[in-house]
Amino acid sequence: MLDREIAGIRCREVLDALESYLAGELDRTLRERIEAHLVECDRCARFGGIYAETCRDLRTLLAKPEPAPHALLERLKRRTTEGAI
Ligand SMILES: [Zn+2]
């Protein structure tokens, strides 16, 4: 794996810090260094883009409410119907 040093930070360090970076947990200095690295390093930028997308998809997925269990839905439906009669 190619490990280049750009903007004072190596690819490996960028990839290691990417999770914290996306979570907004890094201090300003490190964040700016990573951003400077991503501008110059297309490989990290590409990986970071895919990673960010995956994280976003995952978060969207996790944010969705779980479908109600079938039995509960049936019971609710029955109660609603009985109530209507
Ligand atoms: Zn890089």
PDB file of the backbone (N, CA, C, O) and the ligand in Angstrom, with CONECT records:
HET     ZN  A 101       1
ATOM      1  N   MET A   1       0.854  -1.197   0.000  1.00  0.00           N
ATOM      2  CA  MET A   1       0.000   0.000   0.000  1.00  0.00           C
ATOM      3  C   MET A   1       0.890   1.247   0.000  1.00  0.00           C
ATOM      4  O   MET A   1       1.793   1.386   0.825  1.00  0.00           O
ATOM      5  N   LEU A   2       0.624   2.107  -0.902  1.00  0.00           N
ATOM      6  CA  LEU A   2       1.397   3.334  -1.048  1.00  0.00           C
ATOM      7  C   LEU A   2       1.116   4.264   0.133  1.00  0.00           C
ATOM      8  O   LEU A   2      -0.034   4.554   0.464  1.00  0.00           O
ATOM      9  N   ASP A   3       2.190   4.714   0.745  1.00  0.00           N
ATOM     10  CA  ASP A   3       2.038   5.582   1.901  1.00  0.00           C
ATOM     11  C   ASP A   3       2.802   6.863   1.649  1.00  0.00           C
ATOM     12  O   ASP A   3       4.015   6.914   1.853  1.00  0.00           O
ATOM     13  N   ARG A   4       2.119   7.883   1.217  1.00  0.00           N
ATOM     14  CA  ARG A   4       2.773   9.135   0.886  1.00  0.00           C
ATOM     15  C   ARG A   4       2.596  10.141   2.007  1.00  0.00           C
ATOM     16  O   ARG A   4       1.590  10.130   2.717  1.00  0.00           O
ATOM     17  N   GLU A   5       3.583  11.010   2.157  1.00  0.00           N
ATOM     18  CA  GLU A   5       3.416  12.078   3.135  1.00  0.00           C
ATOM     19  C   GLU A   5       3.104  13.370   2.402  1.00  0.00           C
ATOM     20  O   GLU A   5       3.933  13.892   1.657  1.00  0.00           O
ATOM     21  N   ILE A   6       1.903  13.878   2.622  1.00  0.00           N
ATOM     22  CA  ILE A   6       1.461  15.116   1.990  1.00  0.00           C
ATOM     23  C   ILE A   6       0.888  16.001   3.085  1.00  0.00           C
ATOM     24  O   ILE A   6       0.130  15.546   3.942  1.00  0.00           O
ATOM     25  N   ALA A   7       1.261  17.263   3.043  1.00  0.00           N
ATOM     26  CA  ALA A   7       0.782  18.246   4.030  1.00  0.00           C
ATOM     27  C   ALA A   7       1.119  17.830   5.464  1.00  0.00           C
ATOM     28  O   ALA A   7       0.379  18.126   6.402  1.00  0.00           O
ATOM     29  N   GLY A   8       2.248  17.141   5.612  1.00  0.00           N
ATOM     30  CA  GLY A   8       2.729  16.791   6.941  1.00  0.00           C
ATOM     31  C   GLY A   8       2.015  15.619   7.583  1.00  0.00           C
ATOM     32  O   GLY A   8       2.164  15.378   8.781  1.00  0.00           O
ATOM     33  N   ILE A   9       1.240  14.888   6.795  1.00  0.00           N
ATOM     34  CA  ILE A   9       0.562  13.720   7.360  1.00  0.00           C
ATOM     35  C   ILE A   9       0.581  12.595   6.330  1.00  0.00           C
ATOM     36  O   ILE A   9       0.416  12.828   5.133  1.00  0.00           O
ATOM     37  N   ARG A  10       0.780  11.392   6.808  1.00  0.00           N
ATOM     38  CA  ARG A  10       0.890  10.245   5.906  1.00  0.00           C
ATOM     39  C   ARG A  10      -0.490   9.649   5.619  1.00  0.00           C
ATOM     40  O   ARG A  10      -1.432   9.797   6.398  1.00  0.00           O
ATOM     41  N   CYS A  11      -0.571   8.972   4.477  1.00  0.00           N
ATOM     42  CA  CYS A  11      -1.836   8.342   4.052  1.00  0.00           C
ATOM     43  C   CYS A  11      -2.408   7.475   5.162  1.00  0.00           C
ATOM     44  O   CYS A  11      -3.601   7.527   5.461  1.00  0.00           O
ATOM     45  N   ARG A  12      -1.535   6.680   5.765  1.00  0.00           N
ATOM     46  CA  ARG A  12      -2.006   5.756   6.795  1.00  0.00           C
ATOM     47  C   ARG A  12      -2.646   6.504   7.966  1.00  0.00           C
ATOM     48  O   ARG A  12      -3.670   6.086   8.507  1.00  0.00           O
ATOM     49  N   GLU A  13      -2.015   7.622   8.345  1.00  0.00           N
ATOM     50  CA  GLU A  13      -2.556   8.411   9.461  1.00  0.00           C
ATOM     51  C   GLU A  13      -3.898   9.040   9.078  1.00  0.00           C
ATOM     52  O   GLU A  13      -4.812   9.150   9.896  1.00  0.00           O
ATOM     53  N   VAL A  14      -3.986   9.448   7.816  1.00  0.00           N
ATOM     54  CA  VAL A  14      -5.245  10.036   7.340  1.00  0.00           C
ATOM     55  C   VAL A  14      -6.357   8.994   7.424  1.00  0.00           C
ATOM     56  O   VAL A  14      -7.450   9.269   7.921  1.00  0.00           O
ATOM     57  N   LEU A  15      -6.058   7.797   6.930  1.00  0.00           N
ATOM     58  CA  LEU A  15      -7.079   6.743   6.918  1.00  0.00           C
ATOM     59  C   LEU A  15      -7.444   6.315   8.338  1.00  0.00           C
ATOM     60  O   LEU A  15      -8.598   5.994   8.622  1.00  0.00           O
ATOM     61  N   ASP A  16      -6.461   6.313   9.212  1.00  0.00           N
ATOM     62  CA  ASP A  16      -6.722   5.965  10.612  1.00  0.00           C
ATOM     63  C   ASP A  16      -7.643   6.992  11.274  1.00  0.00           C
ATOM     64  O   ASP A  16      -8.500   6.651  12.089  1.00  0.00           O
ATOM     65  N   ALA A  17      -7.443   8.253  10.901  1.00  0.00           N
ATOM     66  CA  ALA A  17      -8.181   9.334  11.559  1.00  0.00           C
ATOM     67  C   ALA A  17      -9.498   9.645  10.868  1.00  0.00           C
ATOM     68  O   ALA A  17     -10.272  10.485  11.325  1.00  0.00           O
ATOM     69  N   LEU A  18      -9.742   8.954   9.758  1.00  0.00           N
ATOM     70  CA  LEU A  18     -10.905   9.279   8.938  1.00  0.00           C
ATOM     71  C   LEU A  18     -12.230   9.143   9.694  1.00  0.00           C
ATOM     72  O   LEU A  18     -13.133   9.967   9.545  1.00  0.00           O
ATOM     73  N   GLU A  19     -12.325   8.101  10.498  1.00  0.00           N
ATOM     74  CA  GLU A  19     -13.558   7.879  11.246  1.00  0.00           C
ATOM     75  C   GLU A  19     -13.830   9.042  12.210  1.00  0.00           C
ATOM     76  O   GLU A  19     -14.940   9.569  12.287  1.00  0.00           O
ATOM     77  N   SER A  20     -12.776   9.419  12.937  1.00  0.00           N
ATOM     78  CA  SER A  20     -12.916  10.539  13.872  1.00  0.00           C
ATOM     79  C   SER A  20     -13.162  11.833  13.117  1.00  0.00           C
ATOM     80  O   SER A  20     -13.900  12.709  13.568  1.00  0.00           O
ATOM     81  N   TYR A  21     -12.519  11.934  11.944  1.00  0.00           N
ATOM     82  CA  TYR A  21     -12.685  13.133  11.125  1.00  0.00           C
ATOM     83  C   TYR A  21     -14.152  13.296  10.724  1.00  0.00           C
ATOM     84  O   TYR A  21     -14.730  14.374  10.860  1.00  0.00           O
ATOM     85  N   LEU A  22     -14.733  12.221  10.234  1.00  0.00           N
ATOM     86  CA  LEU A  22     -16.124  12.261   9.778  1.00  0.00           C
ATOM     87  C   LEU A  22     -17.083  12.469  10.941  1.00  0.00           C
ATOM     88  O   LEU A  22     -18.159  13.042  10.775  1.00  0.00           O
ATOM     89  N   ALA A  23     -16.686  11.999  12.115  1.00  0.00           N
ATOM     90  CA  ALA A  23     -17.530  12.162  13.297  1.00  0.00           C
ATOM     91  C   ALA A  23     -17.374  13.558  13.900  1.00  0.00           C
ATOM     92  O   ALA A  23     -18.078  13.924  14.841  1.00  0.00           O
ATOM     93  N   GLY A  24     -16.423  14.343  13.332  1.00  0.00           N
ATOM     94  CA  GLY A  24     -16.191  15.701  13.822  1.00  0.00           C
ATOM     95  C   GLY A  24     -15.503  15.737  15.166  1.00  0.00           C
ATOM     96  O   GLY A  24     -15.691  16.673  15.944  1.00  0.00           O
ATOM     97  N   GLU A  25     -14.699  14.715  15.443  1.00  0.00           N
ATOM     98  CA  GLU A  25     -14.056  14.615  16.752  1.00  0.00           C
ATOM     99  C   GLU A  25     -12.626  15.139  16.777  1.00  0.00           C
ATOM    100  O   GLU A  25     -11.996  15.176  17.833  1.00  0.00           O
ATOM    101  N   LEU A  26     -12.115  15.544  15.624  1.00  0.00           N
ATOM    102  CA  LEU A  26     -10.710  15.956  15.582  1.00  0.00           C
ATOM    103  C   LEU A  26     -10.562  17.436  15.882  1.00  0.00           C
ATOM    104  O   LEU A  26     -11.470  18.237  15.659  1.00  0.00           O
ATOM    105  N   ASP A  27      -9.373  17.775  16.402  1.00  0.00           N
ATOM    106  CA  ASP A  27      -9.141  19.201  16.622  1.00  0.00           C
ATOM    107  C   ASP A  27      -8.844  19.869  15.286  1.00  0.00           C
ATOM    108  O   ASP A  27      -8.558  19.206  14.289  1.00  0.00           O
ATOM    109  N   ARG A  28      -8.917  21.172  15.289  1.00  0.00           N
ATOM    110  CA  ARG A  28      -8.838  21.957  14.075  1.00  0.00           C
ATOM    111  C   ARG A  28      -7.554  21.724  13.292  1.00  0.00           C
ATOM    112  O   ARG A  28      -7.581  21.609  12.067  1.00  0.00           O
ATOM    113  N   THR A  29      -6.431  21.655  13.997  1.00  0.00           N
ATOM    114  CA  THR A  29      -5.141  21.491  13.334  1.00  0.00           C
ATOM    115  C   THR A  29      -5.101  20.205  12.513  1.00  0.00           C
ATOM    116  O   THR A  29      -4.719  20.206  11.343  1.00  0.00           O
ATOM    117  N   LEU A  30      -5.500  19.123  13.147  1.00  0.00           N
ATOM    118  CA  LEU A  30      -5.461  17.825  12.477  1.00  0.00           C
ATOM    119  C   LEU A  30      -6.484  17.767  11.338  1.00  0.00           C
ATOM    120  O   LEU A  30      -6.231  17.182  10.285  1.00  0.00           O
ATOM    121  N   ARG A  31      -7.620  18.375  11.572  1.00  0.00           N
ATOM    122  CA  ARG A  31      -8.665  18.400  10.549  1.00  0.00           C
ATOM    123  C   ARG A  31      -8.173  19.117   9.296  1.00  0.00           C
ATOM    124  O   ARG A  31      -8.369  18.645   8.176  1.00  0.00           O
ATOM    125  N   GLU A  32      -7.536  20.258   9.503  1.00  0.00           N
ATOM    126  CA  GLU A  32      -7.039  21.034   8.372  1.00  0.00           C
ATOM    127  C   GLU A  32      -5.924  20.302   7.645  1.00  0.00           C
ATOM    128  O   GLU A  32      -5.797  20.389   6.424  1.00  0.00           O
ATOM    129  N   ARG A  33      -5.118  19.579   8.414  1.00  0.00           N
ATOM    130  CA  ARG A  33      -4.031  18.816   7.818  1.00  0.00           C
ATOM    131  C   ARG A  33      -4.586  17.689   6.944  1.00  0.00           C
ATOM    132  O   ARG A  33      -4.091  17.434   5.846  1.00  0.00           O
ATOM    133  N   ILE A  34      -5.608  17.033   7.447  1.00  0.00           N
ATOM    134  CA  ILE A  34      -6.240  15.957   6.685  1.00  0.00           C
ATOM    135  C   ILE A  34      -6.888  16.513   5.423  1.00  0.00           C
ATOM    136  O   ILE A  34      -6.786  15.920   4.349  1.00  0.00           O
ATOM    137  N   GLU A  35      -7.546  17.640   5.559  1.00  0.00           N
ATOM    138  CA  GLU A  35      -8.187  18.245   4.394  1.00  0.00           C
ATOM    139  C   GLU A  35      -7.155  18.633   3.345  1.00  0.00           C
ATOM    140  O   GLU A  35      -7.376  18.440   2.149  1.00  0.00           O
ATOM    141  N   ALA A  36      -6.033  19.179   3.791  1.00  0.00           N
ATOM    142  CA  ALA A  36      -4.954  19.538   2.872  1.00  0.00           C
ATOM    143  C   ALA A  36      -4.396  18.294   2.189  1.00  0.00           C
ATOM    144  O   ALA A  36      -4.063  18.324   1.004  1.00  0.00           O
ATOM    145  N   HIS A  37      -4.298  17.221   2.930  1.00  0.00           N
ATOM    146  CA  HIS A  37      -3.821  15.957   2.376  1.00  0.00           C
ATOM    147  C   HIS A  37      -4.804  15.431   1.327  1.00  0.00           C
ATOM    148  O   HIS A  37      -4.394  14.983   0.256  1.00  0.00           O
ATOM    149  N   LEU A  38      -6.084  15.488   1.636  1.00  0.00           N
ATOM    150  CA  LEU A  38      -7.101  14.965   0.720  1.00  0.00           C
ATOM    151  C   LEU A  38      -7.144  15.737  -0.599  1.00  0.00           C
ATOM    152  O   LEU A  38      -7.442  15.175  -1.652  1.00  0.00           O
ATOM    153  N   VAL A  39      -6.840  17.037  -0.522  1.00  0.00           N
ATOM    154  CA  VAL A  39      -6.827  17.848  -1.739  1.00  0.00           C
ATOM    155  C   VAL A  39      -5.701  17.379  -2.665  1.00  0.00           C
ATOM    156  O   VAL A  39      -5.875  17.319  -3.882  1.00  0.00           O
ATOM    157  N   GLU A  40      -4.558  17.052  -2.086  1.00  0.00           N
ATOM    158  CA  GLU A  40      -3.385  16.677  -2.867  1.00  0.00           C
ATOM    159  C   GLU A  40      -3.355  15.193  -3.224  1.00  0.00           C
ATOM    160  O   GLU A  40      -2.800  14.812  -4.255  1.00  0.00           O
ATOM    161  N   CYS A  41      -3.946  14.363  -2.382  1.00  0.00           N
ATOM    162  CA  CYS A  41      -3.825  12.921  -2.538  1.00  0.00           C
ATOM    163  C   CYS A  41      -5.153  12.350  -3.050  1.00  0.00           C
ATOM    164  O   CYS A  41      -6.113  12.185  -2.298  1.00  0.00           O
ATOM    165  N   ASP A  42      -5.173  12.055  -4.359  1.00  0.00           N
ATOM    166  CA  ASP A  42      -6.433  11.583  -4.950  1.00  0.00           C
ATOM    167  C   ASP A  42      -6.836  10.217  -4.423  1.00  0.00           C
ATOM    168  O   ASP A  42      -8.021   9.890  -4.355  1.00  0.00           O
ATOM    169  N   ARG A  43      -5.849   9.429  -4.055  1.00  0.00           N
ATOM    170  CA  ARG A  43      -6.151   8.089  -3.546  1.00  0.00           C
ATOM    171  C   ARG A  43      -6.915   8.159  -2.219  1.00  0.00           C
ATOM    172  O   ARG A  43      -7.927   7.480  -2.040  1.00  0.00           O
ATOM    173  N   CYS A  44      -6.422   8.984  -1.296  1.00  0.00           N
ATOM    174  CA  CYS A  44      -7.103   9.164  -0.014  1.00  0.00           C
ATOM    175  C   CYS A  44      -8.451   9.857  -0.205  1.00  0.00           C
ATOM    176  O   CYS A  44      -9.429   9.541   0.472  1.00  0.00           O
ATOM    177  N   ALA A  45      -8.483  10.800  -1.132  1.00  0.00           N
ATOM    178  CA  ALA A  45      -9.729  11.519  -1.378  1.00  0.00           C
ATOM    179  C   ALA A  45     -10.790  10.562  -1.879  1.00  0.00           C
ATOM    180  O   ALA A  45     -11.951  10.649  -1.479  1.00  0.00           O
ATOM    181  N   ARG A  46     -10.394   9.641  -2.761  1.00  0.00           N
ATOM    182  CA  ARG A  46     -11.329   8.671  -3.312  1.00  0.00           C
ATOM    183  C   ARG A  46     -11.811   7.731  -2.220  1.00  0.00           C
ATOM    184  O   ARG A  46     -13.004   7.458  -2.088  1.00  0.00           O
ATOM    185  N   PHE A  47     -10.858   7.244  -1.445  1.00  0.00           N
ATOM    186  CA  PHE A  47     -11.211   6.338  -0.358  1.00  0.00           C
ATOM    187  C   PHE A  47     -12.100   7.054   0.665  1.00  0.00           C
ATOM    188  O   PHE A  47     -13.092   6.503   1.143  1.00  0.00           O
ATOM    189  N   GLY A  48     -11.723   8.282   0.982  1.00  0.00           N
ATOM    190  CA  GLY A  48     -12.494   9.069   1.948  1.00  0.00           C
ATOM    191  C   GLY A  48     -13.914   9.296   1.474  1.00  0.00           C
ATOM    192  O   GLY A  48     -14.856   9.274   2.266  1.00  0.00           O
ATOM    193  N   GLY A  49     -14.063   9.515   0.174  1.00  0.00           N
ATOM    194  CA  GLY A  49     -15.379   9.736  -0.403  1.00  0.00           C
ATOM    195  C   GLY A  49     -16.254   8.507  -0.264  1.00  0.00           C
ATOM    196  O   GLY A  49     -17.415   8.597   0.135  1.00  0.00           O
ATOM    197  N   ILE A  50     -15.682   7.350  -0.598  1.00  0.00           N
ATOM    198  CA  ILE A  50     -16.415   6.083  -0.487  1.00  0.00           C
ATOM    199  C   ILE A  50     -16.779   5.831   0.967  1.00  0.00           C
ATOM    200  O   ILE A  50     -17.900   5.437   1.291  1.00  0.00           O
ATOM    201  N   TYR A  51     -15.805   6.067   1.830  1.00  0.00           N
ATOM    202  CA  TYR A  51     -15.999   5.842   3.259  1.00  0.00           C
ATOM    203  C   TYR A  51     -17.110   6.743   3.808  1.00  0.00           C
ATOM    204  O   TYR A  51     -17.980   6.290   4.551  1.00  0.00           O
ATOM    205  N   ALA A  52     -17.065   8.011   3.432  1.00  0.00           N
ATOM    206  CA  ALA A  52     -18.063   8.964   3.906  1.00  0.00           C
ATOM    207  C   ALA A  52     -19.451   8.562   3.430  1.00  0.00           C
ATOM    208  O   ALA A  52     -20.428   8.660   4.173  1.00  0.00           O
ATOM    209  N   GLU A  53     -19.527   8.105   2.171  1.00  0.00           N
ATOM    210  CA  GLU A  53     -20.792   7.680   1.600  1.00  0.00           C
ATOM    211  C   GLU A  53     -21.355   6.474   2.349  1.00  0.00           C
ATOM    212  O   GLU A  53     -22.542   6.421   2.668  1.00  0.00           O
ATOM    213  N   THR A  54     -20.489   5.522   2.620  1.00  0.00           N
ATOM    214  CA  THR A  54     -20.894   4.317   3.341  1.00  0.00           C
ATOM    215  C   THR A  54     -21.410   4.683   4.727  1.00  0.00           C
ATOM    216  O   THR A  54     -22.439   4.174   5.173  1.00  0.00           O
ATOM    217  N   CYS A  55     -20.691   5.565   5.398  1.00  0.00           N
ATOM    218  CA  CYS A  55     -21.101   6.009   6.732  1.00  0.00           C
ATOM    219  C   CYS A  55     -22.466   6.675   6.681  1.00  0.00           C
ATOM    220  O   CYS A  55     -23.316   6.453   7.544  1.00  0.00           O
ATOM    221  N   ARG A  56     -22.660   7.487   5.667  1.00  0.00           N
ATOM    222  CA  ARG A  56     -23.918   8.209   5.535  1.00  0.00           C
ATOM    223  C   ARG A  56     -25.062   7.225   5.293  1.00  0.00           C
ATOM    224  O   ARG A  56     -26.124   7.329   5.906  1.00  0.00           O
ATOM    225  N   ASP A  57     -24.831   6.269   4.391  1.00  0.00           N
ATOM    226  CA  ASP A  57     -25.846   5.252   4.095  1.00  0.00           C
ATOM    227  C   ASP A  57     -26.205   4.478   5.347  1.00  0.00           C
ATOM    228  O   ASP A  57     -27.373   4.206   5.626  1.00  0.00           O
ATOM    229  N   LEU A  58     -25.167   4.131   6.093  1.00  0.00           N
ATOM    230  CA  LEU A  58     -25.347   3.340   7.302  1.00  0.00           C
ATOM    231  C   LEU A  58     -26.163   4.114   8.325  1.00  0.00           C
ATOM    232  O   LEU A  58     -27.054   3.572   8.979  1.00  0.00           O
ATOM    233  N   ARG A  59     -25.835   5.393   8.447  1.00  0.00           N
ATOM    234  CA  ARG A  59     -26.528   6.230   9.423  1.00  0.00           C
ATOM    235  C   ARG A  59     -27.994   6.372   9.034  1.00  0.00           C
ATOM    236  O   ARG A  59     -28.876   6.324   9.892  1.00  0.00           O
ATOM    237  N   THR A  60     -28.254   6.547   7.739  1.00  0.00           N
ATOM    238  CA  THR A  60     -29.625   6.665   7.258  1.00  0.00           C
ATOM    239  C   THR A  60     -30.382   5.385   7.555  1.00  0.00           C
ATOM    240  O   THR A  60     -31.536   5.401   7.983  1.00  0.00           O
ATOM    241  N   LEU A  61     -29.701   4.283   7.314  1.00  0.00           N
ATOM    242  CA  LEU A  61     -30.295   2.968   7.514  1.00  0.00           C
ATOM    243  C   LEU A  61     -30.653   2.765   8.987  1.00  0.00           C
ATOM    244  O   LEU A  61     -31.736   2.283   9.320  1.00  0.00           O
ATOM    245  N   LEU A  62     -29.717   3.144   9.859  1.00  0.00           N
ATOM    246  CA  LEU A  62     -29.906   2.941  11.291  1.00  0.00           C
ATOM    247  C   LEU A  62     -30.966   3.883  11.853  1.00  0.00           C
ATOM    248  O   LEU A  62     -31.609   3.584  12.859  1.00  0.00           O
ATOM    249  N   ALA A  63     -31.138   5.019  11.193  1.00  0.00           N
ATOM    250  CA  ALA A  63     -32.085   6.013  11.692  1.00  0.00           C
ATOM    251  C   ALA A  63     -33.531   5.602  11.400  1.00  0.00           C
ATOM    252  O   ALA A  63     -34.469   6.109  12.016  1.00  0.00           O
ATOM    253  N   LYS A  64     -33.691   4.686  10.460  1.00  0.00           N
ATOM    254  CA  LYS A  64     -35.037   4.245  10.100  1.00  0.00           C
ATOM    255  C   LYS A  64     -35.667   3.456  11.245  1.00  0.00           C
ATOM    256  O   LYS A  64     -35.008   2.605  11.842  1.00  0.00           O
ATOM    257  N   PRO A  65     -36.917   3.724  11.553  1.00  0.00           N
ATOM    258  CA  PRO A  65     -37.564   2.957  12.619  1.00  0.00           C
ATOM    259  C   PRO A  65     -37.727   1.504  12.199  1.00  0.00           C
ATOM    260  O   PRO A  65     -37.945   1.207  11.024  1.00  0.00           O
ATOM    261  N   GLU A  66     -37.623   0.635  13.132  1.00  0.00           N
ATOM    262  CA  GLU A  66     -37.786  -0.784  12.836  1.00  0.00           C
ATOM    263  C   GLU A  66     -39.243  -1.068  12.493  1.00  0.00           C
ATOM    264  O   GLU A  66     -40.155  -0.506  13.098  1.00  0.00           O
ATOM    265  N   PRO A  67     -39.445  -1.926  11.538  1.00  0.00           N
ATOM    266  CA  PRO A  67     -40.829  -2.261  11.214  1.00  0.00           C
ATOM    267  C   PRO A  67     -41.491  -2.946  12.405  1.00  0.00           C
ATOM    268  O   PRO A  67     -40.871  -3.771  13.076  1.00  0.00           O
ATOM    269  N   ALA A  68     -42.735  -2.608  12.662  1.00  0.00           N
ATOM    270  CA  ALA A  68     -43.443  -3.206  13.790  1.00  0.00           C
ATOM    271  C   ALA A  68     -43.610  -4.696  13.559  1.00  0.00           C
ATOM    272  O   ALA A  68     -43.828  -5.127  12.427  1.00  0.00           O
ATOM    273  N   PRO A  69     -43.512  -5.477  14.602  1.00  0.00           N
ATOM    274  CA  PRO A  69     -43.690  -6.925  14.428  1.00  0.00           C
ATOM    275  C   PRO A  69     -45.066  -7.230  13.861  1.00  0.00           C
ATOM    276  O   PRO A  69     -46.048  -6.546  14.150  1.00  0.00           O
ATOM    277  N   HIS A  70     -45.108  -8.267  13.054  1.00  0.00           N
ATOM    278  CA  HIS A  70     -46.340  -8.627  12.358  1.00  0.00           C
ATOM    279  C   HIS A  70     -47.504  -8.866  13.329  1.00  0.00           C
ATOM    280  O   HIS A  70     -48.622  -8.405  13.096  1.00  0.00           O
ATOM    281  N   ALA A  71     -47.228  -9.588  14.412  1.00  0.00           N
ATOM    282  CA  ALA A  71     -48.281  -9.924  15.366  1.00  0.00           C
ATOM    283  C   ALA A  71     -48.905  -8.667  15.963  1.00  0.00           C
ATOM    284  O   ALA A  71     -50.120  -8.583  16.141  1.00  0.00           O
ATOM    285  N   LEU A  72     -48.064  -7.710  16.264  1.00  0.00           N
ATOM    286  CA  LEU A  72     -48.547  -6.467  16.851  1.00  0.00           C
ATOM    287  C   LEU A  72     -49.438  -5.724  15.866  1.00  0.00           C
ATOM    288  O   LEU A  72     -50.477  -5.176  16.236  1.00  0.00           O
ATOM    289  N   LEU A  73     -49.016  -5.715  14.614  1.00  0.00           N
ATOM    290  CA  LEU A  73     -49.801  -5.048  13.573  1.00  0.00           C
ATOM    291  C   LEU A  73     -51.175  -5.701  13.435  1.00  0.00           C
ATOM    292  O   LEU A  73     -52.189  -5.015  13.309  1.00  0.00           O
ATOM    293  N   GLU A  74     -51.195  -7.023  13.460  1.00  0.00           N
ATOM    294  CA  GLU A  74     -52.451  -7.763  13.333  1.00  0.00           C
ATOM    295  C   GLU A  74     -53.394  -7.438  14.485  1.00  0.00           C
ATOM    296  O   GLU A  74     -54.592  -7.230  14.292  1.00  0.00           O
ATOM    297  N   ARG A  75     -52.822  -7.399  15.691  1.00  0.00           N
ATOM    298  CA  ARG A  75     -53.621  -7.120  16.874  1.00  0.00           C
ATOM    299  C   ARG A  75     -54.216  -5.715  16.792  1.00  0.00           C
ATOM    300  O   ARG A  75     -55.382  -5.498  17.120  1.00  0.00           O
ATOM    301  N   LEU A  76     -53.399  -4.776  16.352  1.00  0.00           N
ATOM    302  CA  LEU A  76     -53.846  -3.395  16.215  1.00  0.00           C
ATOM    303  C   LEU A  76     -54.968  -3.294  15.198  1.00  0.00           C
ATOM    304  O   LEU A  76     -55.964  -2.600  15.402  1.00  0.00           O
ATOM    305  N   LYS A  77     -54.775  -4.018  14.081  1.00  0.00           N
ATOM    306  CA  LYS A  77     -55.753  -3.987  12.999  1.00  0.00           C
ATOM    307  C   LYS A  77     -57.094  -4.529  13.504  1.00  0.00           C
ATOM    308  O   LYS A  77     -58.155  -3.963  13.238  1.00  0.00           O
ATOM    309  N   ARG A  78     -57.014  -5.635  14.235  1.00  0.00           N
ATOM    310  CA  ARG A  78     -58.219  -6.273  14.746  1.00  0.00           C
ATOM    311  C   ARG A  78     -58.941  -5.320  15.704  1.00  0.00           C
ATOM    312  O   ARG A  78     -60.159  -5.153  15.645  1.00  0.00           O
ATOM    313  N   ARG A  79     -58.154  -4.707  16.583  1.00  0.00           N
ATOM    314  CA  ARG A  79     -58.749  -3.812  17.571  1.00  0.00           C
ATOM    315  C   ARG A  79     -59.425  -2.631  16.888  1.00  0.00           C
ATOM    316  O   ARG A  79     -60.520  -2.213  17.267  1.00  0.00           O
ATOM    317  N   THR A  80     -58.749  -2.104  15.876  1.00  0.00           N
ATOM    318  CA  THR A  80     -59.283  -0.971  15.128  1.00  0.00           C
ATOM    319  C   THR A  80     -60.590  -1.358  14.447  1.00  0.00           C
ATOM    320  O   THR A  80     -61.555  -0.594  14.458  1.00  0.00           O
ATOM    321  N   THR A  81     -60.614  -2.538  13.861  1.00  0.00           N
ATOM    322  CA  THR A  81     -61.807  -3.009  13.161  1.00  0.00           C
ATOM    323  C   THR A  81     -62.956  -3.215  14.149  1.00  0.00           C
ATOM    324  O   THR A  81     -64.089  -2.802  13.904  1.00  0.00           O
ATOM    325  N   GLU A  82     -62.630  -3.873  15.283  1.00  0.00           N
ATOM    326  CA  GLU A  82     -63.668  -4.121  16.291  1.00  0.00           C
ATOM    327  C   GLU A  82     -64.244  -2.818  16.809  1.00  0.00           C
ATOM    328  O   GLU A  82     -65.449  -2.685  17.022  1.00  0.00           O
ATOM    329  N   GLY A  83     -63.333  -1.843  17.009  1.00  0.00           N
ATOM    330  CA  GLY A  83     -63.759  -0.563  17.524  1.00  0.00           C
ATOM    331  C   GLY A  83     -64.677   0.158  16.563  1.00  0.00           C
ATOM    332  O   GLY A  83     -65.556   0.915  16.974  1.00  0.00           O
ATOM    333  N   ALA A  84     -64.467  -0.084  15.278  1.00  0.00           N
ATOM    334  CA  ALA A  84     -65.243   0.618  14.256  1.00  0.00           C
ATOM    335  C   ALA A  84     -66.661   0.077  14.148  1.00  0.00           C
ATOM    336  O   ALA A  84     -67.575   0.780  13.718  1.00  0.00           O
ATOM    337  N   ILE A  85     -66.834  -1.172  14.542  1.00  0.00           N
ATOM    338  CA  ILE A  85     -68.160  -1.807  14.398  1.00  0.00           C
ATOM    339  C   ILE A  85     -69.115  -1.380  15.512  1.00  0.00           C
ATOM    340  O   ILE A  85     -70.265  -1.818  15.541  1.00  0.00           O
TER     341      ILE A  85
HETATM  342 ZN    ZN A 101      -3.038   9.935   0.960  1.00  0.00          ZN2+
END
